[in-house]
Structure formats: C-alpha cells, structure tokens
Amino acid sequence: MRHARLVKGLRLKDLADLANCSESMISKIENNKSSPSLNTLHRIAKALDTSVAELLQDRSTVGQVVQRKGERQIISEAGGDGGSAETEVMIPFGLSSMLQAFVVRLEPGRGSGGNLQHEGEEVGYVKSGQLLLTVAGISYHLNEGDSFFFASSSPHSFVNPGASTTEIIWVNTPPSL
C-alpha cells in the first residue's frame, strides 16, 4: 500500500482524506500494526485507483501449490456488537487466476452489510451454521450441507441469522474483491 501511495505522489494525509479515514490508520496499516476492515480496504483501493486484490497480493506464494492450515491470509472485520466476520483467502491475491475462493466465518448477526452486485458467478457450500442469502429480492434460508449458485450481477446479500458461527466455502469467478 505504501508503494502505491508513493507512486501516486500522495502523503499519508492525502490518502487518509481521499479514503475517509485517519492519517494514523493509514500509517498503522502501512506498518502492519492494524488490520483494516474490508470496507476500509475498498475505500483505500478506490482512492489509490487500484483493487483490494492488488493491495493484498502476496508475491511469496507464486508457484505454491499447497497452503497449510495457518498459512493462508485472513481478513478480519470486527463488528460494533462484538461479533466478527472473517474471510480466509484460499487462492492468494495477485495470482492470475480465474477463480477467487474463501472460507467465510460469520458470527451471529454478521453479513455483507447490504446488497452487493458485480460481474461473474458465485457458488458456495455451508459447512456449518445457518445462512440467510438474498438474491434478486428472494431470501433463502440455508443450513449445514446446503449449497448455492447465482449470477453475481443479481443484487445479493447475506447474513448469519443463527446463534452460532456460520462457516461457508465461497467461490467467485472472475475474482471480484
């Protein structure tokens, strides 16, 4: 992120103003002292005229076929209610892949935070818990073992309506994060 900021000729304050966050937050992110929310990452990427995937790419995984448990990148987002959402990256950012895959973990009440819409297709499998998935205005209540598939161009949102953590294997094509 620092490299992208410097290439654009931006000071910390400039990027903070463009991304609608504090200068200290930008500094902490650049120095790996803070993990920004996905929402903050999207604002920073937009301000730098790049993608979240470009900001998060890990060139050390190029050519690596297997990623062991504990080696995959995790994007965490804490909620104001104490709950969290965690996205574990299965295909490292920056690889020229036609797929994007995650293990998504949602605490009760956590979800997409509104409708999403982009190009491509999505498929998922609920490993545990419950998921309330809404696609094109129709809501579907999924439980452990259920799967889904839809065109990403349809407005969609999701939330964990249950009392325990939900875990989903989620795949997009093309990569959209």
VMD Tcl script that builds the backbone (N, CA, C; Angstrom):
set m [mol new atoms 531]
animate dup $m
set s [atomselect $m all]
$s set {name element resname resid chain x y z} {
  {N N MET 1 A 0.826 -1.181 0.000}
  {CA C MET 1 A 0.000 0.000 0.000}
  {C C MET 1 A 0.874 1.250 0.000}
  {N N ARG 2 A 1.936 1.224 0.786}
  {CA C ARG 2 A 2.841 2.377 0.833}
  {C C ARG 2 A 3.390 2.656 -0.565}
  {N N HIS 3 A 3.804 1.597 -1.262}
  {CA C HIS 3 A 4.350 1.755 -2.606}
  {C C HIS 3 A 3.331 2.417 -3.532}
  {N N ALA 4 A 2.090 1.944 -3.499}
  {CA C ALA 4 A 1.039 2.518 -4.355}
  {C C ALA 4 A 0.802 3.985 -4.004}
  {N N ARG 5 A 0.839 4.315 -2.723}
  {CA C ARG 5 A 0.636 5.700 -2.289}
  {C C ARG 5 A 1.762 6.591 -2.794}
  {N N LEU 6 A 3.000 6.113 -2.655}
  {CA C LEU 6 A 4.159 6.913 -3.075}
  {C C LEU 6 A 4.204 7.085 -4.594}
  {N N VAL 7 A 3.830 6.024 -5.325}
  {CA C VAL 7 A 3.789 6.113 -6.792}
  {C C VAL 7 A 2.805 7.195 -7.222}
  {N N LYS 8 A 1.704 7.329 -6.494}
  {CA C LYS 8 A 0.693 8.353 -6.797}
  {C C LYS 8 A 1.119 9.746 -6.303}
  {N N GLY 9 A 2.233 9.801 -5.548}
  {CA C GLY 9 A 2.701 11.086 -5.022}
  {C C GLY 9 A 1.847 11.621 -3.889}
  {N N LEU 10 A 1.240 10.715 -3.133}
  {CA C LEU 10 A 0.346 11.122 -2.045}
  {C C LEU 10 A 1.044 11.046 -0.697}
  {N N ARG 11 A 0.763 12.024 0.150}
  {CA C ARG 11 A 1.194 11.967 1.549}
  {C C ARG 11 A 0.182 11.122 2.323}
  {N N LEU 12 A 0.542 10.717 3.542}
  {CA C LEU 12 A -0.397 9.962 4.382}
  {C C LEU 12 A -1.716 10.718 4.511}
  {N N LYS 13 A -1.635 12.021 4.775}
  {CA C LYS 13 A -2.836 12.839 4.947}
  {C C LYS 13 A -3.681 12.864 3.674}
  {N N ASP 14 A -3.030 12.948 2.512}
  {CA C ASP 14 A -3.767 12.963 1.241}
  {C C ASP 14 A -4.591 11.690 1.078}
  {N N LEU 15 A -3.947 10.540 1.309}
  {CA C LEU 15 A -4.652 9.265 1.170}
  {C C LEU 15 A -5.754 9.134 2.208}
  {N N ALA 16 A -5.464 9.557 3.441}
  {CA C ALA 16 A -6.471 9.494 4.502}
  {C C ALA 16 A -7.707 10.310 4.122}
  {N N ASP 17 A -7.491 11.506 3.587}
  {CA C ASP 17 A -8.621 12.350 3.170}
  {C C ASP 17 A -9.411 11.696 2.044}
  {N N LEU 18 A -8.710 11.143 1.051}
  {CA C LEU 18 A -9.378 10.505 -0.084}
  {C C LEU 18 A -10.151 9.251 0.335}
  {N N ALA 19 A -9.624 8.529 1.322}
  {CA C ALA 19 A -10.236 7.263 1.754}
  {C C ALA 19 A -11.181 7.439 2.942}
  {N N ASN 20 A -11.330 8.676 3.392}
  {CA C ASN 20 A -12.228 8.971 4.510}
  {C C ASN 20 A -11.875 8.169 5.764}
  {N N CYS 21 A -10.582 8.207 6.127}
  {CA C CYS 21 A -10.142 7.610 7.381}
  {C C CYS 21 A -9.014 8.465 7.945}
  {N N SER 22 A -8.505 8.103 9.094}
  {CA C SER 22 A -7.488 8.929 9.740}
  {C C SER 22 A -6.090 8.651 9.174}
  {N N GLU 23 A -5.246 9.666 9.304}
  {CA C GLU 23 A -3.854 9.536 8.882}
  {C C GLU 23 A -3.153 8.451 9.700}
  {N N SER 24 A -3.481 8.380 10.994}
  {CA C SER 24 A -2.843 7.363 11.841}
  {C C SER 24 A -3.271 5.961 11.417}
  {N N MET 25 A -4.518 5.795 10.947}
  {CA C MET 25 A -4.977 4.483 10.461}
  {C C MET 25 A -4.168 4.059 9.246}
  {N N ILE 26 A -3.954 4.986 8.304}
  {CA C ILE 26 A -3.167 4.672 7.108}
  {C C ILE 26 A -1.752 4.260 7.520}
  {N N SER 27 A -1.149 5.005 8.443}
  {CA C SER 27 A 0.204 4.694 8.913}
  {C C SER 27 A 0.263 3.317 9.565}
  {N N LYS 28 A -0.730 3.012 10.409}
  {CA C LYS 28 A -0.759 1.707 11.087}
  {C C LYS 28 A -0.909 0.565 10.078}
  {N N ILE 29 A -1.747 0.761 9.067}
  {CA C ILE 29 A -1.930 -0.275 8.044}
  {C C ILE 29 A -0.625 -0.486 7.280}
  {N N GLU 30 A 0.012 0.603 6.879}
  {CA C GLU 30 A 1.264 0.505 6.123}
  {C C GLU 30 A 2.377 -0.159 6.922}
  {N N ASN 31 A 2.333 -0.019 8.246}
  {CA C ASN 31 A 3.369 -0.603 9.099}
  {C C ASN 31 A 2.932 -1.910 9.741}
  {N N ASN 32 A 1.864 -2.516 9.194}
  {CA C ASN 32 A 1.341 -3.800 9.684}
  {C C ASN 32 A 1.025 -3.792 11.174}
  {N N LYS 33 A 0.532 -2.650 11.677}
  {CA C LYS 33 A 0.158 -2.554 13.086}
  {C C LYS 33 A -1.351 -2.529 13.262}
  {N N SER 34 A -2.080 -2.594 12.147}
  {CA C SER 34 A -3.532 -2.620 12.186}
  {C C SER 34 A -4.053 -3.385 10.978}
  {N N SER 35 A -5.132 -4.121 11.182}
  {CA C SER 35 A -5.794 -4.825 10.089}
  {C C SER 35 A -7.074 -4.077 9.761}
  {N N PRO 36 A -7.137 -3.452 8.597}
  {CA C PRO 36 A -8.324 -2.672 8.259}
  {C C PRO 36 A -9.504 -3.565 7.915}
  {N N SER 37 A -10.692 -3.005 8.053}
  {CA C SER 37 A -11.898 -3.720 7.644}
  {C C SER 37 A -11.921 -3.792 6.123}
  {N N LEU 38 A -12.728 -4.688 5.612}
  {CA C LEU 38 A -12.875 -4.826 4.172}
  {C C LEU 38 A -13.426 -3.535 3.567}
  {N N ASN 39 A -14.328 -2.886 4.281}
  {CA C ASN 39 A -14.894 -1.621 3.836}
  {C C ASN 39 A -13.790 -0.564 3.702}
  {N N THR 40 A -12.908 -0.470 4.703}
  {CA C THR 40 A -11.793 0.487 4.657}
  {C C THR 40 A -10.852 0.150 3.508}
  {N N LEU 41 A -10.573 -1.135 3.309}
  {CA C LEU 41 A -9.710 -1.542 2.194}
  {C C LEU 41 A -10.294 -1.119 0.851}
  {N N HIS 42 A -11.605 -1.257 0.689}
  {CA C HIS 42 A -12.253 -0.850 -0.558}
  {C C HIS 42 A -12.097 0.658 -0.773}
  {N N ARG 43 A -12.252 1.460 0.292}
  {CA C ARG 43 A -12.105 2.915 0.169}
  {C C ARG 43 A -10.664 3.295 -0.180}
  {N N ILE 44 A -9.690 2.632 0.442}
  {CA C ILE 44 A -8.276 2.916 0.160}
  {C C ILE 44 A -7.939 2.523 -1.275}
  {N N ALA 45 A -8.401 1.348 -1.697}
  {CA C ALA 45 A -8.132 0.891 -3.070}
  {C C ALA 45 A -8.715 1.877 -4.085}
  {N N LYS 46 A -9.927 2.329 -3.830}
  {CA C LYS 46 A -10.560 3.298 -4.733}
  {C C LYS 46 A -9.748 4.594 -4.773}
  {N N ALA 47 A -9.298 5.063 -3.609}
  {CA C ALA 47 A -8.508 6.294 -3.533}
  {C C ALA 47 A -7.187 6.158 -4.288}
  {N N LEU 48 A -6.627 4.948 -4.303}
  {CA C LEU 48 A -5.356 4.693 -4.998}
  {C C LEU 48 A -5.568 4.236 -6.437}
  {N N ASP 49 A -6.838 4.169 -6.868}
  {CA C ASP 49 A -7.191 3.732 -8.215}
  {C C ASP 49 A -6.624 2.342 -8.521}
  {N N THR 50 A -6.849 1.432 -7.572}
  {CA C THR 50 A -6.392 0.056 -7.719}
  {C C THR 50 A -7.464 -0.860 -7.137}
  {N N SER 51 A -7.165 -2.137 -6.998}
  {CA C SER 51 A -8.117 -3.088 -6.422}
  {C C SER 51 A -7.632 -3.558 -5.052}
  {N N VAL 52 A -8.551 -4.090 -4.268}
  {CA C VAL 52 A -8.190 -4.667 -2.972}
  {C C VAL 52 A -7.206 -5.815 -3.188}
  {N N ALA 53 A -7.441 -6.620 -4.220}
  {CA C ALA 53 A -6.541 -7.749 -4.511}
  {C C ALA 53 A -5.114 -7.268 -4.743}
  {N N GLU 54 A -4.957 -6.163 -5.467}
  {CA C GLU 54 A -3.617 -5.610 -5.709}
  {C C GLU 54 A -2.971 -5.164 -4.400}
  {N N LEU 55 A -3.756 -4.550 -3.521}
  {CA C LEU 55 A -3.216 -4.095 -2.237}
  {C C LEU 55 A -2.783 -5.265 -1.359}
  {N N LEU 56 A -3.498 -6.383 -1.472}
  {CA C LEU 56 A -3.253 -7.522 -0.580}
  {C C LEU 56 A -2.395 -8.626 -1.180}
  {N N GLN 57 A -1.967 -8.445 -2.424}
  {CA C GLN 57 A -1.256 -9.542 -3.083}
  {C C GLN 57 A 0.001 -9.942 -2.314}
  {N N ASP 58 A 0.251 -11.226 -2.316}
  {CA C ASP 58 A 1.407 -11.822 -1.639}
  {C C ASP 58 A 2.236 -12.553 -2.683}
  {N N ARG 59 A 3.288 -11.918 -3.140}
  {CA C ARG 59 A 4.115 -12.498 -4.195}
  {C C ARG 59 A 4.892 -13.735 -3.720}
  {N N SER 60 A 4.980 -13.941 -2.408}
  {CA C SER 60 A 5.734 -15.091 -1.897}
  {C C SER 60 A 5.028 -16.409 -2.166}
  {N N THR 61 A 3.754 -16.379 -2.555}
  {CA C THR 61 A 3.003 -17.613 -2.784}
  {C C THR 61 A 2.990 -18.039 -4.245}
  {N N VAL 62 A 3.648 -17.276 -5.123}
  {CA C VAL 62 A 3.687 -17.629 -6.544}
  {C C VAL 62 A 4.315 -19.007 -6.713}
  {N N GLY 63 A 3.635 -19.894 -7.411}
  {CA C GLY 63 A 4.134 -21.248 -7.652}
  {C C GLY 63 A 3.849 -22.228 -6.525}
  {N N GLN 64 A 3.307 -21.749 -5.435}
  {CA C GLN 64 A 2.996 -22.610 -4.290}
  {C C GLN 64 A 1.674 -23.326 -4.557}
  {N N VAL 65 A 1.696 -24.647 -4.545}
  {CA C VAL 65 A 0.509 -25.445 -4.842}
  {C C VAL 65 A -0.347 -25.649 -3.600}
  {N N VAL 66 A 0.280 -25.879 -2.459}
  {CA C VAL 66 A -0.438 -26.191 -1.224}
  {C C VAL 66 A -0.224 -25.075 -0.205}
  {N N GLN 67 A -1.297 -24.699 0.467}
  {CA C GLN 67 A -1.209 -23.785 1.593}
  {C C GLN 67 A -1.748 -24.523 2.812}
  {N N ARG 68 A -0.918 -24.678 3.799}
  {CA C ARG 68 A -1.311 -25.417 5.003}
  {C C ARG 68 A -2.178 -24.555 5.915}
  {N N LYS 69 A -2.921 -25.223 6.767}
  {CA C LYS 69 A -3.713 -24.547 7.785}
  {C C LYS 69 A -2.798 -23.589 8.540}
  {N N GLY 70 A -3.258 -22.382 8.733}
  {CA C GLY 70 A -2.458 -21.376 9.436}
  {C C GLY 70 A -1.559 -20.561 8.530}
  {N N GLU 71 A -1.414 -20.955 7.256}
  {CA C GLU 71 A -0.570 -20.220 6.310}
  {C C GLU 71 A -1.370 -19.239 5.444}
  {N N ARG 72 A -2.679 -19.430 5.371}
  {CA C ARG 72 A -3.496 -18.599 4.491}
  {C C ARG 72 A -3.754 -17.229 5.105}
  {N N GLN 73 A -3.838 -16.220 4.236}
  {CA C GLN 73 A -4.137 -14.858 4.664}
  {C C GLN 73 A -5.567 -14.784 5.185}
  {N N ILE 74 A -5.757 -14.035 6.268}
  {CA C ILE 74 A -7.087 -13.867 6.858}
  {C C ILE 74 A -7.417 -12.382 6.921}
  {N N ILE 75 A -8.601 -12.046 6.438}
  {CA C ILE 75 A -9.103 -10.684 6.524}
  {C C ILE 75 A -10.199 -10.710 7.582}
  {N N SER 76 A -10.004 -9.963 8.669}
  {CA C SER 76 A -10.978 -9.940 9.761}
  {C C SER 76 A -11.662 -8.591 9.819}
  {N N GLU 77 A -12.906 -8.620 10.251}
  {CA C GLU 77 A -13.656 -7.388 10.424}
  {C C GLU 77 A -14.476 -7.529 11.694}
  {N N ALA 78 A -14.169 -6.697 12.685}
  {CA C ALA 78 A -14.909 -6.729 13.945}
  {C C ALA 78 A -16.147 -5.859 13.826}
  {N N GLY 79 A -17.205 -6.316 14.441}
  {CA C GLY 79 A -18.446 -5.548 14.423}
  {C C GLY 79 A -18.588 -4.735 15.688}
  {N N GLY 80 A -19.407 -3.703 15.636}
  {CA C GLY 80 A -19.650 -2.865 16.796}
  {C C GLY 80 A -20.333 -3.619 17.915}
  {N N ASP 81 A -20.983 -4.730 17.590}
  {CA C ASP 81 A -21.698 -5.523 18.587}
  {C C ASP 81 A -20.818 -6.619 19.185}
  {N N GLY 82 A -19.545 -6.611 18.859}
  {CA C GLY 82 A -18.638 -7.623 19.373}
  {C C GLY 82 A -18.497 -8.828 18.473}
  {N N GLY 83 A -19.414 -9.009 17.521}
  {CA C GLY 83 A -19.330 -10.121 16.578}
  {C C GLY 83 A -18.313 -9.808 15.498}
  {N N SER 84 A -17.948 -10.816 14.735}
  {CA C SER 84 A -16.960 -10.569 13.684}
  {C C SER 84 A -17.279 -11.367 12.430}
  {N N ALA 85 A -16.624 -10.955 11.373}
  {CA C ALA 85 A -16.657 -11.685 10.115}
  {C C ALA 85 A -15.206 -11.921 9.740}
  {N N GLU 86 A -14.897 -13.114 9.295}
  {CA C GLU 86 A -13.522 -13.462 8.952}
  {C C GLU 86 A -13.524 -14.142 7.599}
  {N N THR 87 A -12.636 -13.701 6.727}
  {CA C THR 87 A -12.526 -14.273 5.399}
  {C C THR 87 A -11.121 -14.829 5.219}
  {N N GLU 88 A -11.014 -16.135 5.066}
  {CA C GLU 88 A -9.725 -16.805 4.885}
  {C C GLU 88 A -9.523 -17.019 3.388}
  {N N VAL 89 A -8.439 -16.481 2.862}
  {CA C VAL 89 A -8.168 -16.478 1.426}
  {C C VAL 89 A -7.583 -17.826 1.001}
  {N N MET 90 A -8.281 -18.537 0.107}
  {CA C MET 90 A -7.819 -19.845 -0.354}
  {C C MET 90 A -6.939 -19.761 -1.597}
  {N N ILE 91 A -7.191 -18.764 -2.454}
  {CA C ILE 91 A -6.354 -18.533 -3.632}
  {C C ILE 91 A -5.685 -17.191 -3.403}
  {N N PRO 92 A -4.369 -17.164 -3.182}
  {CA C PRO 92 A -3.693 -15.905 -2.839}
  {C C PRO 92 A -3.971 -14.785 -3.839}
  {N N PHE 93 A -4.166 -13.571 -3.301}
  {CA C PHE 93 A -4.363 -12.400 -4.140}
  {C C PHE 93 A -3.133 -12.184 -5.008}
  {N N GLY 94 A -3.343 -11.681 -6.194}
  {CA C GLY 94 A -2.236 -11.356 -7.084}
  {C C GLY 94 A -1.909 -12.454 -8.073}
  {N N LEU 95 A -2.393 -13.664 -7.842}
  {CA C LEU 95 A -2.175 -14.727 -8.811}
  {C C LEU 95 A -3.139 -14.510 -9.968}
  {N N SER 96 A -2.707 -14.793 -11.166}
  {CA C SER 96 A -3.607 -14.618 -12.308}
  {C C SER 96 A -4.503 -15.846 -12.403}
  {N N SER 97 A -5.532 -15.824 -11.596}
  {CA C SER 97 A -6.461 -16.939 -11.511}
  {C C SER 97 A -7.825 -16.499 -12.009}
  {N N MET 98 A -8.591 -17.427 -12.534}
  {CA C MET 98 A -9.947 -17.133 -12.980}
  {C C MET 98 A -10.940 -17.290 -11.830}
  {N N LEU 99 A -10.474 -17.821 -10.704}
  {CA C LEU 99 A -11.318 -18.051 -9.532}
  {C C LEU 99 A -10.831 -17.236 -8.344}
  {N N GLN 100 A -11.739 -17.025 -7.407}
  {CA C GLN 100 A -11.414 -16.452 -6.116}
  {C C GLN 100 A -12.167 -17.308 -5.103}
  {N N ALA 101 A -11.472 -17.812 -4.094}
  {CA C ALA 101 A -12.120 -18.713 -3.142}
  {C C ALA 101 A -11.768 -18.336 -1.713}
  {N N PHE 102 A -12.767 -18.463 -0.834}
  {CA C PHE 102 A -12.606 -18.089 0.568}
  {C C PHE 102 A -13.283 -19.103 1.471}
  {N N VAL 103 A -12.844 -19.135 2.723}
  {CA C VAL 103 A -13.607 -19.731 3.808}
  {C C VAL 103 A -14.116 -18.527 4.584}
  {N N VAL 104 A -15.431 -18.337 4.594}
  {CA C VAL 104 A -16.038 -17.188 5.268}
  {C C VAL 104 A -16.615 -17.660 6.589}
  {N N ARG 105 A -16.251 -16.964 7.672}
  {CA C ARG 105 A -16.777 -17.277 9.010}
  {C C ARG 105 A -17.533 -16.059 9.509}
  {N N LEU 106 A -18.806 -16.263 9.837}
  {CA C LEU 106 A -19.667 -15.170 10.291}
  {C C LEU 106 A -20.200 -15.454 11.684}
  {N N GLU 107 A -19.956 -14.536 12.596}
  {CA C GLU 107 A -20.569 -14.614 13.916}
  {C C GLU 107 A -22.058 -14.291 13.757}
  {N N PRO 108 A -22.905 -14.653 14.718}
  {CA C PRO 108 A -24.337 -14.353 14.625}
  {C C PRO 108 A -24.581 -12.870 14.325}
  {N N GLY 109 A -25.486 -12.630 13.381}
  {CA C GLY 109 A -25.851 -11.267 13.020}
  {C C GLY 109 A -24.941 -10.594 12.013}
  {N N ARG 110 A -23.810 -11.202 11.700}
  {CA C ARG 110 A -22.862 -10.583 10.757}
  {C C ARG 110 A -23.170 -11.025 9.336}
  {N N GLY 111 A -22.803 -10.162 8.370}
  {CA C GLY 111 A -23.062 -10.480 6.974}
  {C C GLY 111 A -22.439 -9.465 6.047}
  {N N SER 112 A -23.036 -9.317 4.895}
  {CA C SER 112 A -22.477 -8.462 3.848}
  {C C SER 112 A -22.663 -6.976 4.119}
  {N N GLY 113 A -23.568 -6.622 5.015}
  {CA C GLY 113 A -23.802 -5.218 5.310}
  {C C GLY 113 A -24.555 -4.493 4.203}
  {N N GLY 114 A -25.313 -5.215 3.436}
  {CA C GLY 114 A -26.085 -4.617 2.347}
  {C C GLY 114 A -25.901 -5.386 1.065}
  {N N ASN 115 A -26.556 -4.899 0.019}
  {CA C ASN 115 A -26.504 -5.569 -1.277}
  {C C ASN 115 A -25.158 -5.414 -1.960}
  {N N LEU 116 A -24.744 -6.467 -2.629}
  {CA C LEU 116 A -23.555 -6.491 -3.464}
  {C C LEU 116 A -24.010 -6.787 -4.880}
  {N N GLN 117 A -23.252 -6.338 -5.864}
  {CA C GLN 117 A -23.590 -6.615 -7.256}
  {C C GLN 117 A -22.348 -6.382 -8.093}
  {N N HIS 118 A -21.969 -7.358 -8.899}
  {CA C HIS 118 A -20.779 -7.269 -9.740}
  {C C HIS 118 A -20.889 -8.336 -10.822}
  {N N GLU 119 A -19.930 -8.382 -11.695}
  {CA C GLU 119 A -19.949 -9.375 -12.776}
  {C C GLU 119 A -19.544 -10.746 -12.251}
  {N N GLY 120 A -19.958 -11.786 -12.943}
  {CA C GLY 120 A -19.492 -13.131 -12.638}
  {C C GLY 120 A -20.546 -14.053 -12.059}
  {N N GLU 121 A -20.043 -15.113 -11.416}
  {CA C GLU 121 A -20.888 -16.128 -10.797}
  {C C GLU 121 A -20.310 -16.485 -9.437}
  {N N GLU 122 A -21.181 -16.989 -8.557}
  {CA C GLU 122 A -20.763 -17.386 -7.215}
  {C C GLU 122 A -21.360 -18.739 -6.869}
  {N N VAL 123 A -20.584 -19.519 -6.166}
  {CA C VAL 123 A -21.050 -20.813 -5.686}
  {C C VAL 123 A -20.550 -20.959 -4.251}
  {N N GLY 124 A -21.351 -21.582 -3.418}
  {CA C GLY 124 A -20.941 -21.753 -2.029}
  {C C GLY 124 A -21.519 -22.995 -1.408}
  {N N TYR 125 A -20.911 -23.375 -0.295}
  {CA C TYR 125 A -21.317 -24.554 0.466}
  {C C TYR 125 A -21.271 -24.187 1.948}
  {N N VAL 126 A -22.379 -24.367 2.651}
  {CA C VAL 126 A -22.446 -24.057 4.079}
  {C C VAL 126 A -21.873 -25.246 4.851}
  {N N LYS 127 A -20.677 -25.061 5.390}
  {CA C LYS 127 A -20.022 -26.130 6.166}
  {C C LYS 127 A -20.670 -26.315 7.521}
  {N N SER 128 A -21.036 -25.187 8.156}
  {CA C SER 128 A -21.689 -25.261 9.467}
  {C C SER 128 A -22.498 -23.998 9.707}
  {N N GLY 129 A -23.501 -24.109 10.553}
  {CA C GLY 129 A -24.325 -22.958 10.893}
  {C C GLY 129 A -25.445 -22.719 9.904}
  {N N GLN 130 A -25.921 -21.472 9.879}
  {CA C GLN 130 A -27.032 -21.072 9.027}
  {C C GLN 130 A -26.652 -19.835 8.231}
  {N N LEU 131 A -27.276 -19.685 7.075}
  {CA C LEU 131 A -27.034 -18.516 6.239}
  {C C LEU 131 A -28.355 -18.071 5.646}
  {N N LEU 132 A -28.639 -16.780 5.756}
  {CA C LEU 132 A -29.788 -16.200 5.082}
  {C C LEU 132 A -29.237 -15.456 3.873}
  {N N LEU 133 A -29.469 -16.011 2.698}
  {CA C LEU 133 A -28.959 -15.474 1.438}
  {C C LEU 133 A -30.125 -14.869 0.672}
  {N N THR 134 A -29.962 -13.616 0.248}
  {CA C THR 134 A -30.997 -12.959 -0.545}
  {C C THR 134 A -30.416 -12.640 -1.915}
  {N N VAL 135 A -31.060 -13.148 -2.958}
  {CA C VAL 135 A -30.625 -12.936 -4.336}
  {C C VAL 135 A -31.819 -12.421 -5.129}
  {N N ALA 136 A -31.635 -11.266 -5.758}
  {CA C ALA 136 A -32.695 -10.651 -6.572}
  {C C ALA 136 A -34.001 -10.520 -5.790}
  {N N GLY 137 A -33.884 -10.168 -4.511}
  {CA C GLY 137 A -35.066 -9.932 -3.689}
  {C C GLY 137 A -35.705 -11.162 -3.074}
  {N N ILE 138 A -35.197 -12.344 -3.366}
  {CA C ILE 138 A -35.748 -13.584 -2.803}
  {C C ILE 138 A -34.777 -14.112 -1.751}
  {N N SER 139 A -35.285 -14.382 -0.552}
  {CA C SER 139 A -34.448 -14.859 0.554}
  {C C SER 139 A -34.493 -16.376 0.665}
  {N N TYR 140 A -33.344 -16.942 0.932}
  {CA C TYR 140 A -33.192 -18.394 1.077}
  {C C TYR 140 A -32.514 -18.661 2.414}
  {N N HIS 141 A -33.106 -19.546 3.217}
  {CA C HIS 141 A -32.510 -19.934 4.491}
  {C C HIS 141 A -31.743 -21.243 4.275}
  {N N LEU 142 A -30.428 -21.180 4.402}
  {CA C LEU 142 A -29.585 -22.355 4.187}
  {C C LEU 142 A -29.050 -22.870 5.507}
  {N N ASN 143 A -28.881 -24.173 5.576}
  {CA C ASN 143 A -28.328 -24.838 6.756}
  {C C ASN 143 A -27.100 -25.644 6.348}
  {N N GLU 144 A -26.445 -26.220 7.333}
  {CA C GLU 144 A -25.266 -27.050 7.102}
  {C C GLU 144 A -25.530 -28.064 5.992}
  {N N GLY 145 A -24.615 -28.125 5.018}
  {CA C GLY 145 A -24.734 -29.066 3.916}
  {C C GLY 145 A -25.429 -28.511 2.690}
  {N N ASP 146 A -26.095 -27.356 2.828}
  {CA C ASP 146 A -26.754 -26.733 1.679}
  {C C ASP 146 A -25.726 -25.989 0.833}
  {N N SER 147 A -26.048 -25.813 -0.451}
  {CA C SER 147 A -25.161 -25.065 -1.340}
  {C C SER 147 A -25.971 -24.061 -2.139}
  {N N PHE 148 A -25.278 -23.150 -2.791}
  {CA C PHE 148 A -25.950 -22.137 -3.600}
  {C C PHE 148 A -25.112 -21.814 -4.830}
  {N N PHE 149 A -25.784 -21.254 -5.833}
  {CA C PHE 149 A -25.146 -20.787 -7.058}
  {C C PHE 149 A -26.013 -19.680 -7.635}
  {N N PHE 150 A -25.396 -18.567 -8.044}
  {CA C PHE 150 A -26.162 -17.482 -8.653}
  {C C PHE 150 A -25.239 -16.579 -9.467}
  {N N ALA 151 A -25.857 -15.799 -10.347}
  {CA C ALA 151 A -25.128 -14.804 -11.131}
  {C C ALA 151 A -24.855 -13.604 -10.224}
  {N N SER 152 A -23.593 -13.193 -10.149}
  {CA C SER 152 A -23.201 -12.090 -9.270}
  {C C SER 152 A -23.810 -10.765 -9.690}
  {N N SER 153 A -24.301 -10.680 -10.941}
  {CA C SER 153 A -24.924 -9.446 -11.418}
  {C C SER 153 A -26.287 -9.208 -10.766}
  {N N SER 154 A -26.856 -10.239 -10.135}
  {CA C SER 154 A -28.098 -10.075 -9.372}
  {C C SER 154 A -27.753 -9.449 -8.019}
  {N N PRO 155 A -28.515 -8.452 -7.581}
  {CA C PRO 155 A -28.247 -7.895 -6.249}
  {C C PRO 155 A -28.334 -9.017 -5.215}
  {N N HIS 156 A -27.335 -9.090 -4.336}
  {CA C HIS 156 A -27.322 -10.163 -3.349}
  {C C HIS 156 A -26.751 -9.677 -2.019}
  {N N SER 157 A -27.212 -10.310 -0.961}
  {CA C SER 157 A -26.717 -10.020 0.383}
  {C C SER 157 A -26.800 -11.298 1.204}
  {N N PHE 158 A -26.137 -11.286 2.346}
  {CA C PHE 158 A -26.168 -12.467 3.205}
  {C C PHE 158 A -25.943 -12.067 4.653}
  {N N VAL 159 A -26.446 -12.905 5.550}
  {CA C VAL 159 A -26.289 -12.681 6.984}
  {C C VAL 159 A -26.405 -14.025 7.702}
  {N N ASN 160 A -25.750 -14.119 8.843}
  {CA C ASN 160 A -25.889 -15.293 9.703}
  {C C ASN 160 A -27.047 -15.033 10.654}
  {N N PRO 161 A -28.204 -15.713 10.456}
  {CA C PRO 161 A -29.363 -15.488 11.320}
  {C C PRO 161 A -29.359 -16.366 12.568}
  {N N GLY 162 A -28.378 -17.241 12.691}
  {CA C GLY 162 A -28.362 -18.220 13.772}
  {C C GLY 162 A -27.704 -17.717 15.043}
  {N N ALA 163 A -27.571 -18.628 16.001}
  {CA C ALA 163 A -26.993 -18.311 17.302}
  {C C ALA 163 A -25.536 -18.769 17.422}
  {N N SER 164 A -25.015 -19.423 16.372}
  {CA C SER 164 A -23.623 -19.883 16.399}
  {C C SER 164 A -22.908 -19.432 15.123}
  {N N THR 165 A -21.601 -19.582 15.098}
  {CA C THR 165 A -20.800 -19.179 13.948}
  {C C THR 165 A -21.174 -19.988 12.714}
  {N N THR 166 A -21.251 -19.306 11.583}
  {CA C THR 166 A -21.511 -19.963 10.297}
  {C C THR 166 A -20.200 -19.989 9.515}
  {N N GLU 167 A -19.928 -21.117 8.863}
  {CA C GLU 167 A -18.728 -21.246 8.041}
  {C C GLU 167 A -19.151 -21.674 6.638}
  {N N ILE 168 A -18.675 -20.915 5.622}
  {CA C ILE 168 A -19.069 -21.145 4.236}
  {C C ILE 168 A -17.822 -21.218 3.362}
  {N N ILE 169 A -17.780 -22.175 2.451}
  {CA C ILE 169 A -16.784 -22.179 1.384}
  {C C ILE 169 A -17.412 -21.381 0.252}
  {N N TRP 170 A -16.761 -20.290 -0.173}
  {CA C TRP 170 A -17.366 -19.359 -1.131}
  {C C TRP 170 A -16.400 -19.136 -2.289}
  {N N VAL 171 A -16.877 -19.349 -3.522}
  {CA C VAL 171 A -16.035 -19.216 -4.716}
  {C C VAL 171 A -16.698 -18.242 -5.690}
  {N N ASN 172 A -15.897 -17.317 -6.218}
  {CA C ASN 172 A -16.355 -16.351 -7.229}
  {C C ASN 172 A -15.532 -16.519 -8.490}
  {N N THR 173 A -16.138 -16.251 -9.623}
  {CA C THR 173 A -15.399 -16.108 -10.859}
  {C C THR 173 A -16.073 -15.022 -11.679}
  {N N PRO 174 A -15.360 -14.101 -12.249}
  {CA C PRO 174 A -13.931 -13.867 -12.044}
  {C C PRO 174 A -13.697 -13.255 -10.668}
  {N N PRO 175 A -12.424 -13.168 -10.229}
  {CA C PRO 175 A -12.139 -12.546 -8.935}
  {C C PRO 175 A -12.747 -11.146 -8.874}
  {N N SER 176 A -13.401 -10.836 -7.780}
  {CA C SER 176 A -14.104 -9.554 -7.687}
  {C C SER 176 A -13.721 -8.726 -6.480}
  {N N LEU 177 A -12.912 -9.245 -5.592}
  {CA C LEU 177 A -12.550 -8.483 -4.381}
  {C C LEU 177 A -11.441 -7.517 -4.675}
}
mol reanalyze $m
mol bondsrecalc $m
mol representation Tube
mol addrep $m
